[in-house]
Amino acid sequence: MFGPGGPTFRELTVQALSSVEHGYDLLAPTFDRTPFRTPDAILDATARVLEGLGPFGRGLDVCCGTGAGTRVLRRVCRDRIVGADLSAGMLTAARPAPPVRPGRPAEHLVRADALALPFAGSLDLVVSFGAFGHFLPRQRPALFAGVHRALAPGGRFAFLVVAPPAPGSRGYWATAGFDAVMRLRNALWRPPFVMYYRTFPLSAVRAELTRAGFTTDLYALPELGRRPDGGPRCRLVVATRPRTRVQVAPGRAADEFSADHRS
């Protein structure tokens, strides 16, 4: 459906009627030949920012899929690199790490639920790409708390956010329509397949990161395009686990894309 070697319409239909885990098990052999794989431009833009903040020691890619995000970790981490995913099929399809060479971090793949990460205070960097639509809003506090627990003091959690499409635009109606279809599908069919585009608003996410104990900064990624008003279309959220406990004054969360700490 997406070109030579990509999944057929029938295969996508079967996947959409499966659970998230089983659906990705089915899609795994052809996943890298679909638009769902994180584009290299996003990986390169993320690495650019993190290179300025690092180097880091141990890194983790949460919901790593077939391993595209480990390309970023290879550029910015000096020690152990781990990819974690719930889908055994995606981990099987992940490209195996090349033989370890002097100066190159060791790479490992781990089957794990992002809501129950098997790490505690041992990581310096956690990244995730394109996975947050698979978590309902009520699950985000557990997700962020688990990442916070996995990071060492001073460790960072980085992920990309995209500016919401303008109301009434083609992108607005496309994402709204997709989410509506998914809600209808999940109301009528079991098991559910959780994937939504409009359930990750930046203002709410930043507030939840703060409650989980993070401080957050935003970094513009102008190489990924600009909005009609001239602002960058994409930003990188970098949430830091402080080295000491900080008291955060209560207040209103920042509006989406309105309060960059850095640009």
C-alpha positions as CSV (number, residue, x, y, z in Angstrom):
1,M,0.0,0.0,0.0
2,F,2.9,2.4,0.7
3,G,5.1,1.1,-2.1
4,P,7.3,-1.9,-2.8
5,G,7.5,-4.2,0.2
6,G,5.0,-2.2,2.3
7,P,1.9,-3.6,4.0
8,T,-1.2,-4.3,1.9
9,F,-4.6,-2.7,2.7
10,R,-5.8,-6.1,4.0
11,E,-2.8,-6.3,6.3
12,L,-3.4,-2.8,7.7
13,T,-7.1,-3.7,8.2
14,V,-6.1,-6.8,10.3
15,Q,-3.6,-4.7,12.2
16,A,-6.2,-2.0,13.0
17,L,-8.6,-4.6,14.4
18,S,-6.0,-6.1,16.7
19,S,-4.6,-4.8,20.0
20,V,-1.7,-2.4,19.9
21,E,0.8,-5.0,20.8
22,H,-0.4,-7.6,18.3
23,G,-1.0,-5.1,15.7
24,Y,2.6,-4.0,15.7
25,D,3.7,-7.6,15.8
26,L,1.9,-8.0,12.5
27,L,3.2,-4.8,11.0
28,A,6.8,-5.2,12.2
29,P,8.2,-6.9,9.0
30,T,7.1,-4.1,6.8
31,F,7.1,-1.2,9.3
32,D,10.3,0.5,8.0
33,R,8.6,0.8,4.5
34,T,5.7,2.8,5.8
35,P,5.3,6.5,6.7
36,F,5.0,5.5,10.3
37,R,8.8,5.1,10.7
38,T,10.3,8.2,12.3
39,P,11.8,10.3,9.4
40,D,15.6,10.8,9.4
41,A,15.0,14.6,9.4
42,I,13.4,14.3,12.8
43,L,16.1,12.1,14.2
44,D,18.8,14.5,12.9
45,A,17.1,17.6,14.3
46,T,16.7,15.9,17.7
47,A,20.4,14.8,17.7
48,R,21.5,18.4,16.9
49,V,19.9,19.7,20.1
50,L,21.0,16.8,22.3
51,E,24.6,17.1,21.0
52,G,24.6,20.6,22.5
53,L,23.4,19.3,25.8
54,G,25.6,16.2,26.1
55,P,27.4,14.0,25.9
56,F,25.4,11.5,27.8
57,G,26.3,8.2,29.4
58,R,23.5,5.6,29.3
59,G,20.5,6.1,27.0
60,L,17.1,4.5,26.5
61,D,14.7,4.7,23.6
62,V,11.1,4.1,24.9
63,C,8.8,2.4,22.5
64,C,11.8,1.9,20.2
65,G,9.9,0.0,17.5
66,T,12.4,-1.2,14.9
67,G,15.1,0.9,16.3
68,A,15.2,4.2,14.3
69,G,15.6,6.2,17.5
70,T,18.8,4.4,18.5
71,R,20.5,6.4,15.7
72,V,20.1,9.5,17.9
73,L,21.4,7.6,21.0
74,R,24.5,6.4,19.1
75,R,25.4,10.0,18.3
76,V,25.0,11.4,21.9
77,C,25.7,8.5,24.3
78,R,29.0,7.1,25.3
79,D,27.9,4.1,27.4
80,R,25.1,1.5,27.2
81,I,22.2,2.1,24.8
82,V,18.9,0.3,25.3
83,G,15.8,0.1,23.1
84,A,12.6,-1.0,24.9
85,D,9.3,-1.9,23.3
86,L,6.2,-4.0,24.2
87,S,6.0,-5.6,20.8
88,A,8.2,-8.7,20.4
89,G,7.7,-8.5,16.6
90,M,9.1,-5.0,16.5
91,L,12.1,-5.9,18.5
92,T,12.7,-8.9,16.2
93,A,12.6,-6.6,13.2
94,A,15.0,-4.1,14.8
95,R,18.3,-4.0,13.2
96,P,20.9,-5.7,15.3
97,A,23.6,-3.5,16.6
98,P,27.0,-3.8,14.8
99,P,29.9,-5.4,16.6
100,V,31.0,-3.3,19.5
101,R,34.1,-1.3,18.7
102,P,36.4,0.7,21.0
103,G,34.6,3.9,21.9
104,R,31.2,2.7,20.7
105,P,28.4,2.1,23.3
106,A,27.0,-1.4,23.7
107,E,23.4,-1.8,22.5
108,H,20.6,-3.9,23.9
109,L,16.9,-4.6,23.2
110,V,14.5,-5.2,26.0
111,R,10.8,-6.2,25.9
112,A,9.1,-3.9,28.4
113,D,5.9,-2.0,29.0
114,A,6.5,1.8,28.9
115,L,4.2,2.1,31.9
116,A,6.4,-0.2,34.0
117,L,10.0,0.4,32.9
118,P,12.5,-1.9,34.5
119,F,15.0,0.8,35.3
120,A,15.7,2.8,38.5
121,G,18.0,5.8,38.6
122,S,20.4,4.3,36.0
123,L,19.9,6.4,32.9
124,D,21.2,9.7,31.7
125,L,19.0,10.2,28.7
126,V,15.6,8.8,27.6
127,V,14.1,9.6,24.2
128,S,10.9,8.5,22.5
129,F,9.6,9.1,19.0
130,G,6.0,9.0,17.7
131,A,4.7,6.8,20.5
132,F,2.6,9.1,22.7
133,G,-0.6,8.7,20.8
134,H,-0.7,5.2,22.1
135,F,-1.2,6.4,25.7
136,L,-4.5,7.7,27.0
137,P,-4.3,11.0,29.0
138,R,-5.0,9.2,32.2
139,Q,-1.9,7.0,31.6
140,R,0.5,9.9,31.1
141,P,1.2,10.4,34.8
142,A,2.4,6.8,35.2
143,L,4.5,7.1,32.0
144,F,6.2,10.3,33.2
145,A,6.7,9.0,36.7
146,G,8.3,5.8,35.3
147,V,10.7,7.8,33.2
148,H,11.6,10.1,36.1
149,R,12.3,7.0,38.2
150,A,14.5,5.5,35.5
151,L,16.7,8.6,35.2
152,A,19.6,9.4,37.3
153,P,19.6,12.9,38.9
154,G,20.4,15.4,36.2
155,G,19.2,13.0,33.5
156,R,17.0,14.2,30.6
157,F,13.9,13.0,28.8
158,A,13.5,14.3,25.3
159,F,10.7,14.1,22.8
160,L,9.3,16.0,19.8
161,V,6.0,18.0,19.8
162,V,4.3,19.3,16.7
163,A,2.2,22.5,16.7
164,P,-1.5,21.7,16.3
165,P,-2.9,22.4,12.9
166,A,-4.9,25.6,12.6
167,P,-8.7,25.1,13.2
168,G,-10.5,24.6,9.9
169,S,-7.3,23.5,8.0
170,R,-7.0,20.3,6.1
171,G,-4.7,18.9,8.9
172,Y,-7.2,19.9,11.5
173,W,-10.0,18.0,9.9
174,A,-7.7,15.0,9.0
175,T,-6.6,14.5,12.6
176,A,-10.0,15.2,14.1
177,G,-11.5,12.7,11.6
178,F,-8.9,10.0,12.4
179,D,-9.5,10.3,16.1
180,A,-13.2,10.2,15.7
181,V,-12.9,7.0,13.6
182,M,-10.6,5.4,16.3
183,R,-13.0,6.3,19.1
184,L,-15.9,4.7,17.1
185,R,-13.8,1.6,16.4
186,N,-12.8,1.2,20.1
187,A,-16.5,1.7,21.1
188,L,-17.6,-1.2,18.8
189,W,-14.6,-3.6,18.7
190,R,-12.4,-5.3,21.2
191,P,-9.5,-5.4,21.9
192,P,-9.0,-1.6,21.6
193,F,-6.3,-0.1,19.5
194,V,-5.2,3.1,21.2
195,M,-3.8,5.6,18.7
196,Y,-4.9,9.3,18.8
197,Y,-3.4,12.5,17.4
198,R,-5.2,15.1,19.5
199,T,-4.6,13.8,23.0
200,F,-1.2,15.2,23.7
201,P,-1.6,19.0,24.2
202,L,1.7,20.7,25.2
203,S,0.2,22.8,28.0
204,A,-1.2,19.7,29.8
205,V,1.9,17.7,29.1
206,R,4.2,20.3,30.6
207,A,2.0,20.6,33.7
208,E,2.1,16.8,34.1
209,L,5.9,16.7,33.7
210,T,6.2,19.3,36.4
211,R,4.0,17.2,38.7
212,A,6.2,14.2,38.0
213,G,9.2,16.2,39.3
214,F,10.8,17.5,36.0
215,T,11.8,20.9,34.9
216,T,11.2,21.5,31.2
217,D,12.8,23.5,28.3
218,L,11.6,23.8,24.7
219,Y,14.0,23.9,21.8
220,A,12.9,25.1,18.4
221,L,13.6,22.8,15.4
222,P,13.3,25.3,12.5
223,E,14.8,22.8,10.0
224,L,11.5,20.8,10.2
225,G,9.4,23.7,8.9
226,R,7.5,26.8,10.0
227,R,3.9,27.6,10.7
228,P,2.1,30.4,8.8
229,D,2.9,32.8,11.6
230,G,6.7,32.2,11.1
231,G,7.1,30.1,14.3
232,P,8.8,26.7,14.1
233,R,6.4,23.8,13.4
234,C,8.2,21.4,15.7
235,R,9.9,21.8,19.1
236,L,11.9,19.4,21.2
237,V,10.8,19.1,24.8
238,V,13.7,18.4,27.1
239,A,12.5,17.5,30.7
240,T,15.2,17.3,33.3
241,R,15.2,15.4,36.6
242,P,16.8,17.9,38.9
243,R,19.9,16.9,40.9
244,T,18.1,18.3,44.0
245,R,14.5,18.5,44.8
246,V,12.9,21.8,43.7
247,Q,9.8,23.5,44.9
248,V,7.6,24.6,41.9
249,A,5.4,27.6,42.6
250,P,1.7,26.9,41.6
251,G,0.6,28.7,38.5
252,R,-1.1,28.4,35.2
253,A,0.6,26.1,32.7
254,A,2.0,27.8,29.6
255,D,-0.1,27.9,26.5
256,E,1.0,25.6,23.7
257,F,4.1,26.9,21.9
258,S,3.9,30.3,23.6
259,A,6.6,30.1,26.3
260,D,9.9,28.8,24.8
261,H,12.8,28.8,27.2
262,R,15.1,28.5,24.2
263,S,14.8,29.0,20.5
